[in-house]
Amino acid sequence: MVKIGLKEAKKFMDEISSDDNVAIITDQDPDGFCSGILFYDLCRKKGAKVSQFTFVRGFSSDEDFKLDDFNKIITTDLPASQVGGTLKKFKSKKILFMDHHPKDDDLPKSVLVYRTLDRGYIPSSRSAYELTGGKKWIALVGTLSDAAQFYHENDEFIKGSLDEVGMNLDEFNKKVVFTVGNFLIYFMKDGKKVFDVLKNIDSIDGLSFIKKYSDEVEIEVERIVKEFEEKKEVIEGVDFYYIDSKFQVKGAASLAIVTKKNNKDRVIIFVSPKGKDKISLSARNQSRKRDMAQVLKAGIGKLEGSSGGHFAASGGTIEKKDLDKFKENLRDYLKKNPFS
């Protein structure tokens, strides 16, 4: 793999032309979709053919991506451990790998790797905007959905973006970020539909089209937050709760909790069903006193599953039958490594 910086990554984007057929592989979350939209729009502006593919963690495999007809590939907001197999399979293509997770696997020598960790915590949507321009409000949605407001390196970008749309942070979160995030949750099983709808919304006013779906999810988030406070299990200082819902609201619910006043130090792990045989995990703590990715990794241990993410927020997947063992592993780890 070839490690590159902003200048080289921008050169890759600048050289896209009408002769190209570009595949964009995104994560299945707002930062992944929003950064993907920015890449998609630039490719279309340059006259290139372009298609988007959604990588679903814990479900997608190398065989899911039929990329033989494409000559260029862009991946965004996905760690190497998730898409490495696909990129090895298509290493003869021209590939730009852009991510803000820590390195967790090697990639083929031909892949251009643009990681932004040396600049701090920079969500993929902000980096994509720096490479493409385009809809800045979309970049801000993806950036804030990844809790970038808790990292000072994003202050200037967030302030400038909010000034352009004429909103403060709370207003933009409530009217825009939560609306987009909840729409994604509503159609979680159909990433293609989510992407196709969002990429065709040109302004914040256009979000009125999806608000009815968002409102339904918001009601469910409020229910989960209330039940969590009443029924949570405390495991060595960690608030643990199994969510039973028709929507995948664990990320939205945990964000709603930790962003409340005086909840910065709170450590939360939500779990919920994912398909018939798997369980999805979501861990969050905004104090940055402990690496949430490491906490989930310790809980999974030698179980069949995967995890990844950021210091403050991480996700993972395990087999449903292993939930009790995950809790046992978590308890043992936290006894040896207590939150203090």
C-alpha positions in Angstrom: 0.0 0.0 0.0 1.1 3.6 -0.7 0.5 6.0 2.1 -0.6 9.4 0.7 -1.7 12.8 2.0 -4.3 15.3 1.1 -2.4 16.6 -2.0 -2.1 13.1 -3.5 -5.7 12.1 -2.6 -7.0 15.3 -4.3 -4.9 14.5 -7.4 -6.6 11.1 -7.6 -10.0 12.8 -7.5 -8.9 15.6 -10.0 -7.9 12.9 -12.5 -11.3 11.3 -12.6 -12.8 11.8 -16.1 -15.6 10.7 -18.4 -13.5 7.7 -19.3 -13.8 6.3 -15.8 -16.3 3.8 -14.3 -16.0 4.3 -10.5 -17.2 2.1 -7.7 -17.7 3.7 -4.3 -17.9 1.4 -1.2 -19.3 3.1 1.9 -19.9 2.1 5.5 -23.6 1.7 6.5 -23.8 4.8 8.7 -24.3 8.6 8.2 -20.6 9.4 7.9 -20.1 6.6 5.3 -23.1 7.6 3.3 -22.5 11.4 3.4 -18.8 11.0 2.4 -19.9 8.6 -0.3 -22.4 11.2 -1.6 -19.7 13.8 -1.9 -17.5 11.4 -3.9 -20.4 10.4 -6.0 -21.4 13.9 -6.9 -17.9 14.8 -8.0 -17.6 11.7 -10.2 -21.0 12.6 -11.8 -19.9 16.2 -12.3 -16.8 15.0 -14.2 -18.9 12.8 -16.4 -17.7 9.5 -15.0 -20.0 6.5 -14.6 -20.3 5.8 -10.9 -22.1 3.3 -8.6 -22.3 3.0 -4.8 -22.1 -0.2 -2.8 -22.9 -0.5 1.0 -20.6 -2.6 3.2 -22.7 -4.1 6.0 -20.4 -5.1 8.9 -20.8 -8.6 10.0 -22.7 -9.6 6.9 -20.9 -8.4 3.7 -18.3 -10.6 2.1 -15.7 -10.2 -0.7 -18.1 -12.1 -3.0 -20.8 -9.5 -2.6 -19.0 -6.9 -4.6 -19.0 -7.4 -8.4 -16.5 -4.8 -9.5 -15.0 -6.3 -12.7 -16.5 -3.6 -14.9 -15.0 -0.7 -12.8 -11.5 0.7 -13.4 -11.4 2.8 -10.2 -12.5 2.1 -6.6 -13.0 4.5 -3.7 -13.7 3.2 -0.2 -14.7 5.5 2.6 -15.2 5.2 6.4 -14.3 1.5 6.4 -11.2 0.0 8.1 -8.8 -2.1 6.2 -9.9 -5.3 8.1 -13.4 -4.9 6.6 -12.6 -4.3 2.9 -9.1 -5.7 2.7 -10.3 -8.9 1.0 -12.2 -7.0 -1.6 -9.3 -4.7 -2.4 -6.9 -7.6 -2.7 -9.3 -9.3 -5.1 -9.4 -6.2 -7.3 -5.9 -4.9 -6.7 -5.3 -4.4 -10.4 -7.8 -1.4 -10.3 -6.8 2.1 -9.3 -7.9 2.3 -5.7 -8.3 5.2 -3.2 -8.8 3.9 0.4 -9.8 6.8 2.7 -10.5 6.2 6.4 -10.1 7.7 9.9 -9.8 4.4 11.9 -6.5 3.1 13.2 -4.6 0.8 10.9 -5.8 -2.8 11.6 -4.7 -4.7 8.5 -2.3 -4.4 5.5 -3.6 -3.6 2.0 -2.2 -4.4 -1.5 0.9 -2.4 -2.5 -1.0 -0.8 -5.3 -3.7 0.8 -3.0 -3.4 4.5 -2.3 -4.1 4.8 1.5 -5.3 8.2 2.8 -5.7 8.1 6.6 -6.3 11.3 8.5 -5.3 10.2 12.0 -2.2 12.4 12.0 -4.5 15.4 12.0 -6.6 14.1 14.9 -10.1 12.9 14.8 -11.4 13.9 11.4 -14.6 12.1 10.2 -14.6 10.8 6.6 -17.3 13.3 5.5 -15.1 16.3 6.4 -12.1 14.7 4.5 -14.3 13.9 1.5 -15.5 17.5 1.4 -11.8 18.7 1.4 -11.2 16.5 -1.6 -14.4 17.2 -3.5 -16.2 20.4 -2.4 -19.9 20.1 -3.0 -22.7 20.0 -0.5 -21.1 21.3 2.7 -24.3 20.7 4.7 -24.0 17.0 3.8 -20.4 17.0 5.0 -21.5 18.6 8.2 -24.2 15.9 8.8 -21.7 13.1 8.5 -19.1 14.9 10.6 -21.5 15.6 13.5 -23.0 12.2 13.3 -19.6 10.9 14.3 -19.5 13.2 17.3 -16.8 15.4 15.9 -18.0 18.3 18.1 -16.2 16.7 21.0 -12.8 17.1 19.2 -11.3 20.6 19.0 -9.6 19.9 15.7 -13.1 20.1 14.1 -14.1 23.4 15.7 -13.3 25.7 12.8 -14.9 23.4 10.2 -18.1 23.0 12.3 -18.4 26.7 13.1 -17.9 27.8 9.5 -20.4 25.2 8.2 -23.0 26.2 10.8 -22.5 29.9 9.9 -23.2 29.1 6.2 -26.5 27.4 7.0 -27.5 29.9 9.6 -28.1 27.5 12.5 -26.5 26.8 15.8 -25.2 23.3 16.7 -28.3 22.2 18.7 -30.7 23.4 15.9 -28.7 21.7 13.2 -28.5 18.4 15.1 -32.2 18.3 15.8 -33.4 19.5 12.4 -30.8 17.9 10.1 -28.4 15.3 11.7 -31.1 13.4 13.6 -33.5 13.5 10.6 -30.9 11.9 8.3 -29.7 9.5 10.9 -33.2 8.3 11.7 -34.1 7.9 8.1 -31.1 5.6 7.7 -32.2 3.6 10.7 -35.7 3.3 9.3 -34.4 1.8 6.0 -31.3 0.1 7.6 -31.9 -3.1 5.6 -31.8 -1.2 2.3 -28.6 0.8 2.1 -29.1 1.3 -1.7 -32.4 3.0 -1.1 -31.0 5.3 1.6 -28.1 6.4 -0.5 -30.2 6.9 -3.6 -32.7 9.1 -1.7 -30.1 11.2 0.1 -27.9 11.8 -2.9 -30.8 13.5 -4.7 -31.6 15.9 -1.8 -30.0 19.2 -2.8 -30.7 21.3 0.3 -31.8 21.1 3.9 -35.3 22.1 2.9 -35.5 18.8 0.8 -35.3 16.8 4.0 -39.0 17.4 4.6 -39.5 14.4 2.2 -38.0 12.0 4.8 -39.2 13.6 8.0 -42.2 11.2 8.5 -39.8 8.3 8.7 -37.5 10.1 11.0 -40.3 11.0 13.4 -41.3 7.4 13.8 -37.7 6.4 14.7 -37.4 9.4 17.1 -40.3 8.2 19.1 -38.7 4.8 19.4 -35.4 6.3 20.5 -37.2 8.2 23.2 -38.8 5.0 24.4 -35.5 3.1 24.5 -33.7 5.9 26.4 -36.5 5.9 29.1 -36.4 2.1 29.4 -32.7 2.0 29.5 -32.6 4.2 32.6 -35.1 2.0 34.3 -33.8 -1.5 33.3 -30.1 -1.2 32.6 -27.6 -3.7 34.0 -24.4 -2.3 35.5 -21.3 -4.3 34.7 -18.3 -3.0 36.6 -19.2 0.6 36.0 -20.5 0.1 32.5 -24.2 0.6 31.7 -25.3 -2.4 29.7 -28.7 -2.8 28.0 -30.3 -5.2 25.5 -32.5 -3.4 23.1 -35.6 -5.0 21.8 -36.8 -2.9 18.9 -37.9 -3.2 15.3 -35.3 -0.5 14.5 -31.5 -0.5 14.9 -31.6 2.4 17.3 -28.7 1.6 19.7 -26.3 4.1 18.2 -28.9 6.9 18.2 -30.0 6.1 21.7 -26.5 5.9 23.2 -25.7 9.2 21.5 -28.8 10.8 23.0 -27.8 9.7 26.4 -24.1 10.6 26.5 -24.6 14.0 25.0 -27.0 15.0 27.8 -25.7 17.4 30.4 -23.5 15.7 33.1 -23.4 12.4 31.1 -19.9 12.8 29.6 -18.3 10.2 31.8 -21.0 7.6 31.3 -19.9 4.4 29.6 -22.7 2.6 27.7 -22.9 -0.7 25.8 -26.1 -1.4 23.9 -26.7 -4.7 22.2 -29.5 -5.7 19.8 -30.4 -8.5 17.4 -28.9 -8.5 14.0 -30.5 -11.0 11.7 -31.5 -14.4 13.1 -28.2 -15.6 14.7 -26.2 -12.5 15.5 -26.1 -9.6 17.9 -24.9 -6.1 17.2 -22.8 -4.2 19.8 -22.5 -0.4 20.3 -20.1 1.1 22.9 -19.9 4.8 23.6 -18.1 7.2 26.1 -17.4 10.8 25.4 -14.9 11.4 28.2 -12.1 9.6 26.2 -10.9 7.9 29.4 -11.0 4.5 27.8 -10.7 3.2 24.2 -14.2 1.8 23.4 -12.8 -0.3 20.5 -10.5 -2.0 23.0 -13.3 -2.6 25.5 -15.5 -4.4 22.9 -12.5 -6.3 21.6 -11.8 -7.6 25.1 -15.5 -8.6 25.5 -15.4 -10.5 22.3 -12.1 -12.2 23.1 -11.8 -15.5 21.3 -15.5 -15.5 20.3 -16.5 -15.5 16.7 -17.2 -11.9 15.9 -15.7 -8.6 14.9 -15.3 -5.1 16.2 -13.9 -1.7 15.2 -14.4 2.0 15.5 -13.1 4.9 17.4 -11.8 5.8 20.8 -15.1 7.3 21.9 -17.5 5.1 19.9 -17.2 1.6 18.6 -19.3 -1.2 17.2 -19.1 -5.0 16.7 -21.0 -8.2 16.0 -21.1 -11.6 17.8 -23.1 -14.8 17.6 -26.4 -14.5 19.6 -25.5 -17.7 21.5 -22.3 -16.0 22.9 -24.0 -13.1 24.6 -23.5 -14.4 28.2 -19.9 -15.3 27.4 -19.3 -11.7 26.1 -20.7 -10.3 29.3 -18.4 -12.6 31.3 -15.4 -11.6 29.3 -16.3 -7.9 29.7 -16.7 -8.3 33.4 -13.3 -10.0 33.8 -11.6 -7.3 31.7 -13.2 -4.4 33.6 -12.2 -6.0 37.0 -8.6 -5.9 35.9 -8.9 -2.6 34.1 -11.5 -0.6 36.0 -12.9 2.8 35.0 -11.5 5.3 37.5 
